[in-house]
Amino acid sequence: MNLQAADLVINLDLPWNPAVLEQRIGRAHRHGQLNPVHVVNLIAQGTIEERMLDTLAAKRNVFGSVFGNEDSPTAISFRDSGQGLLKRLDEMLGAEIKPVVELEPVAEAVVAPKPTLRAFADLLVARFPGRILLVRKAPSGDGVFVVVDHEPAELRGKIESLASEYFVEALPGFHLMEQEGYRAFVALAGKVVERAAPEDEVYRAPALPAAADTRAELEKRWQRAREGFEFAAKRAQLADVVLRGGFPEETLRPLRDALGWALSSHLALVSDRDPNAELPAARVIQAELVEPGHFSTELAARCSQARELTAPPTTEDAPPLSTKSAEQLLATVRAAIAAGQQRVVEQGL
């Protein structure tokens, strides 16, 4: 706070910055002022304002000594200001000035890293999380095998587009297939794959175990599945004979057995297990058949309904099974058997 008259400036409070104080005085000592300007700083003894007055005086002396003016002091006293400011002045005024040589930057040629199959595999895994199971060089030629969890046709265009951006000069040919197709290839061309170098396989997901099936082992597993479908068809035929005899309620047991053989035979095509009449868990069907695309969602829903309707009744007053319902159940079981037999044919057995 300050009070100003034509030639008098009274400072009731002092700022820490001497430039602010000089600005106050300068407003009264403006251009054209003919009278002398008197400045009065009102401070109380023993207060912080008294210390501020010494600090302001020290700052003015430093400024005048460094930059020079008519009122430059010949000696500076810092009292309680410490030695920090003296040290900084010494560094500013007494330090040796070293020439700084600035060199014109020379642009370095940036060499792009050579595309590698391993780096491209990392790119695929990051772009399609959970879908990529295997990336490896083909046993012969410049092709690349990419094994996906299901529906390779869905990813073909996206993977080829990504490859054309990454492999600018030489684009390899890509062979996309699902897990079972790749296992069949390994079984049929086992020796060719065995002779391939280990480094040819650049990525293998934990969900895809190491290929250990020989052709004989794979054919044996497929043969068990084929026999399971045949037995399921015989049980379905028995249910058809009973139904034609006019006993729809008596078809429940053979229909349930046929459904168990059909579903477990489907699982035998994709995993090492023996077909039997016991119905697999619904979550197993979903995880190993429906999600990978081996079994349609619509047929899985129909089989789930057949599982419930063929189960033994829990109450004595449960209504008997009608002929129409028994015919629908029989059609569902036969559709599941036919889908499995078609897969066996596609596998070459």
C-alpha positions in Angstrom: 0.0 0.0 0.0 1.4 3.5 -0.8 0.0 7.1 -0.7 1.1 9.4 -3.6 1.0 13.2 -3.8 2.5 15.4 -6.5 6.1 15.2 -5.0 5.7 12.7 -2.1 5.6 8.9 -2.0 4.8 7.2 1.3 5.3 3.4 1.3 3.3 1.8 4.2 4.2 -1.8 3.2 7.4 -2.9 1.3 7.4 -5.5 -1.5 10.1 -8.2 -1.7 10.9 -7.2 -5.3 12.9 -3.9 -5.6 11.5 -3.4 -9.1 8.0 -3.1 -7.7 9.2 -0.5 -5.3 11.0 1.5 -8.1 7.8 1.3 -10.1 5.8 3.0 -7.3 8.4 5.8 -7.1 8.5 6.1 -10.9 4.8 6.9 -11.1 5.4 10.1 -9.0 8.8 10.9 -10.6 7.2 10.9 -14.0 8.4 12.7 -17.1 7.8 16.4 -16.7 7.9 16.5 -12.9 9.7 19.7 -11.9 9.6 19.3 -8.1 11.9 17.0 -6.2 10.2 13.7 -5.2 10.4 12.6 -1.6 10.1 9.0 -0.7 9.1 7.9 2.9 9.2 4.3 3.9 7.2 3.8 7.1 8.4 0.7 9.0 8.3 -0.3 12.6 11.4 -1.3 14.5 11.9 -5.0 15.1 9.4 -6.1 12.5 9.7 -8.1 9.3 9.5 -4.8 7.3 12.8 -3.8 8.9 14.5 -6.9 7.5 12.8 -6.4 4.2 14.4 -2.9 3.9 17.9 -4.5 4.2 17.0 -7.2 1.7 15.8 -4.6 -0.8 19.0 -2.5 -0.4 21.1 -5.6 -0.9 19.3 -6.5 -4.1 19.7 -3.0 -5.5 23.4 -3.1 -4.8 23.8 -6.4 -6.5 22.0 -5.2 -9.6 24.0 -2.0 -9.8 27.3 -3.8 -9.4 26.6 -6.4 -12.1 25.1 -4.1 -14.7 26.7 -0.8 -13.7 25.1 2.6 -13.3 25.9 6.0 -11.8 24.9 5.0 -8.3 26.9 1.7 -8.4 28.3 0.9 -4.9 32.0 0.2 -4.3 31.2 -2.5 -1.6 28.3 -4.8 -1.0 27.2 -6.0 2.5 24.9 -9.0 2.6 24.5 -9.3 6.4 22.2 -12.3 6.9 21.7 -13.1 3.2 24.3 -15.9 3.4 27.0 -16.9 1.0 24.8 -18.5 -1.7 24.3 -15.3 -3.7 28.1 -14.5 -3.5 28.8 -17.9 -4.9 26.4 -17.4 -7.8 27.9 -14.0 -8.6 31.4 -15.5 -8.5 30.3 -18.2 -11.0 28.7 -15.5 -13.2 31.6 -13.0 -13.2 34.7 -15.2 -12.7 34.0 -18.4 -14.4 36.0 -19.1 -17.5 33.9 -18.8 -20.6 34.4 -21.8 -22.8 33.7 -21.5 -26.5 30.8 -23.6 -27.6 31.2 -25.2 -31.0 28.0 -26.0 -32.7 28.2 -28.5 -35.4 25.7 -28.7 -38.2 23.7 -31.9 -37.7 24.3 -34.5 -40.4 21.3 -36.6 -41.3 22.0 -40.2 -40.8 20.6 -42.7 -43.2 17.8 -44.7 -41.4 18.0 -48.3 -42.3 14.7 -50.1 -41.8 15.0 -53.5 -40.0 14.7 -56.4 -42.3 11.3 -58.1 -42.0 11.4 -61.4 -40.2 8.7 -64.1 -39.7 9.2 -64.0 -35.9 8.4 -60.3 -35.8 5.4 -60.8 -38.1 4.2 -63.5 -35.7 4.4 -61.1 -32.8 2.4 -58.6 -34.9 -0.3 -61.2 -35.6 -0.6 -62.3 -32.0 -1.0 -58.6 -30.9 -3.5 -57.8 -33.7 -5.6 -61.0 -33.2 -5.3 -61.9 -29.5 -6.4 -65.5 -28.7 -6.9 -66.4 -32.4 -3.4 -67.3 -33.5 -2.2 -70.8 -32.4 0.9 -71.4 -34.6 3.1 -69.6 -37.1 5.8 -71.5 -38.9 7.6 -71.8 -42.2 6.3 -74.4 -44.6 8.5 -77.6 -44.7 9.3 -76.7 -48.4 9.1 -73.5 -50.4 8.6 -70.0 -49.2 5.1 -70.5 -47.7 4.0 -69.9 -44.1 1.6 -71.9 -42.1 -0.8 -69.9 -39.8 -3.0 -72.0 -37.6 -6.0 -70.2 -36.1 -8.5 -71.3 -33.4 -11.5 -71.5 -35.9 -12.9 -70.1 -39.1 -9.6 -69.3 -41.0 -11.6 -67.8 -43.9 -12.7 -65.1 -41.5 -9.1 -63.9 -40.9 -7.6 -64.6 -44.3 -8.2 -61.2 -45.8 -7.1 -59.4 -42.7 -3.9 -61.4 -42.3 -3.0 -61.0 -46.0 -3.5 -57.3 -45.8 -1.3 -57.0 -42.7 1.4 -59.1 -44.5 1.4 -56.9 -47.6 2.1 -53.9 -45.3 4.9 -55.7 -43.4 6.6 -57.7 -46.2 7.0 -54.9 -48.7 9.4 -56.5 -51.1 8.9 -60.3 -50.9 5.4 -61.4 -49.7 5.3 -65.1 -48.7 2.4 -67.3 -49.4 0.1 -67.9 -46.4 -1.6 -71.2 -45.7 -4.4 -70.7 -43.1 -6.0 -73.6 -41.4 -7.6 -74.6 -38.2 -6.1 -76.9 -35.5 -7.4 -80.2 -36.8 -6.4 -79.5 -40.3 -2.9 -78.8 -39.3 -2.7 -81.9 -37.2 -3.9 -83.9 -40.1 -1.2 -82.4 -42.3 1.5 -83.2 -39.7 0.2 -86.8 -39.5 0.2 -87.2 -43.3 3.6 -85.5 -43.9 5.2 -86.5 -40.6 8.7 -87.1 -42.0 8.8 -83.9 -44.0 7.8 -81.9 -40.9 10.4 -83.7 -38.7 13.2 -82.8 -41.1 12.3 -79.1 -40.8 14.6 -76.9 -38.6 13.3 -76.1 -35.1 13.7 -72.4 -35.8 11.2 -72.6 -38.6 8.5 -72.6 -35.9 8.4 -69.0 -34.6 5.3 -69.1 -32.5 3.2 -71.8 -30.8 0.3 -70.9 -28.4 0.0 -72.9 -25.2 -3.5 -73.9 -26.4 -1.8 -75.9 -29.2 0.3 -78.8 -27.7 3.4 -80.0 -29.5 2.6 -82.2 -32.4 3.2 -85.7 -31.2 0.6 -87.7 -33.1 2.0 -90.0 -35.7 -0.1 -90.9 -38.7 -0.9 -94.3 -37.2 -2.0 -92.8 -33.9 -4.2 -90.2 -35.7 -5.8 -92.8 -38.0 -6.5 -95.0 -34.9 -8.3 -92.1 -33.2 -10.3 -91.3 -36.3 -11.2 -95.0 -36.6 -12.5 -95.1 -33.1 -14.7 -92.1 -33.8 -16.0 -93.7 -37.0 -17.0 -96.8 -35.1 -18.7 -94.6 -32.4 -20.8 -93.0 -35.1 -21.8 -96.4 -36.5 -22.8 -97.6 -33.0 -24.8 -94.4 -32.5 -26.6 -95.0 -35.8 -27.6 -98.6 -34.7 -29.0 -97.2 -31.4 -31.0 -94.6 -33.3 -32.3 -97.3 -35.7 -33.5 -99.3 -32.6 -35.3 -96.2 -31.4 -37.0 -95.8 -34.8 -38.2 -99.4 -34.7 -39.7 -99.0 -31.2 -41.3 -95.7 -32.3 -42.9 -97.3 -35.3 -44.3 -100.0 -33.0 -46.3 -97.3 -31.2 -44.2 -97.0 -28.1 -42.7 -93.4 -28.0 -41.9 -93.5 -24.3 -39.7 -96.6 -24.9 -37.5 -94.7 -27.3 -36.0 -92.5 -24.6 -33.3 -94.9 -23.6 -31.9 -95.8 -27.0 -32.2 -92.2 -28.1 -30.2 -91.1 -25.1 -27.5 -93.7 -25.8 -27.3 -92.8 -29.4 -26.9 -89.1 -28.5 -24.1 -90.0 -26.1 -22.2 -92.0 -28.7 -22.6 -89.3 -31.3 -21.4 -86.4 -29.1 -18.5 -88.4 -27.6 -17.4 -89.5 -31.1 -17.4 -85.8 -32.2 -15.0 -85.2 -29.3 -12.9 -88.1 -30.3 -12.2 -86.4 -33.6 -10.6 -83.4 -31.9 -9.1 -85.0 -28.7 -7.7 -88.3 -27.5 -10.8 -89.9 -25.9 -12.9 -93.1 -26.4 -16.5 -92.8 -27.6 -19.1 -94.2 -25.2 -22.8 -93.8 -24.4 -22.2 -91.4 -21.5 -23.3 -87.9 -22.4 -20.4 -85.3 -22.3 -20.8 -82.2 -20.1 -22.5 -79.3 -21.9 -19.5 -77.0 -21.2 -17.2 -79.5 -22.9 -19.4 -79.6 -26.0 -19.4 -75.8 -26.0 -15.6 -75.4 -25.5 -14.3 -78.2 -27.7 -16.9 -78.4 -30.5 -19.1 -75.3 -30.7 -16.5 -72.5 -30.1 -13.8 -73.9 -32.5 -16.5 -74.3 -35.2 -16.7 -78.1 -35.3 -20.3 -78.2 -34.3 -23.1 -75.7 -35.3 -24.7 -73.6 -32.6 -28.2 -74.6 -33.9 -27.4 -78.3 -33.7 -25.8 -77.9 -30.2 -29.1 -76.3 -29.0 -31.2 -79.1 -30.4 -28.9 -81.7 -28.8 -29.2 -79.8 -25.4 -33.0 -80.1 -25.7 -32.7 -83.8 -26.5 -30.5 -84.3 -23.5 -33.2 -82.8 -21.2 -36.2 -84.6 -22.8 -34.5 -88.0 -22.8 -33.5 -87.8 -19.1 -35.4 -90.0 -16.7 -38.4 -88.1 -15.2 -37.9 -86.7 -11.8 -41.6 -86.9 -10.8 -44.2 -89.7 -11.2 -46.8 -87.3 -12.7 -44.5 -86.3 -15.6 -46.5 -86.5 -18.9 -45.5 -89.2 -21.3 -43.5 -88.4 -24.4 -45.7 -87.9 -27.5 -45.0 -89.5 -30.9 -44.3 -86.1 -32.4 -41.7 -85.2 -29.8 -40.0 -88.6 -30.2 -39.8 -88.1 -33.9 -38.2 -84.7 -33.4 -35.7 -86.2 -30.9 -34.8 -88.9 -33.4 -34.2 -86.3 -36.1 -31.9 -84.4 -33.9 -29.8 -87.5 -33.0 -29.6 -88.5 -36.6 -28.5 -85.0 -37.6 -25.7 -85.1 -35.0 -24.6 -88.6 -36.3 -24.7 -87.4 -40.0 -22.5 -84.3 -39.2 -19.9 -86.6 -37.5 -19.9 -89.1 -40.4 -19.4 -86.2 -42.8 -16.4 -85.0 -40.9 -14.9 -88.5 -41.0 -15.3 -88.5 -44.8 -13.6 -85.2 -45.0 -10.7 -86.5 -43.0 -10.2 -89.2 -45.7 -11.4 -92.3 -43.8 
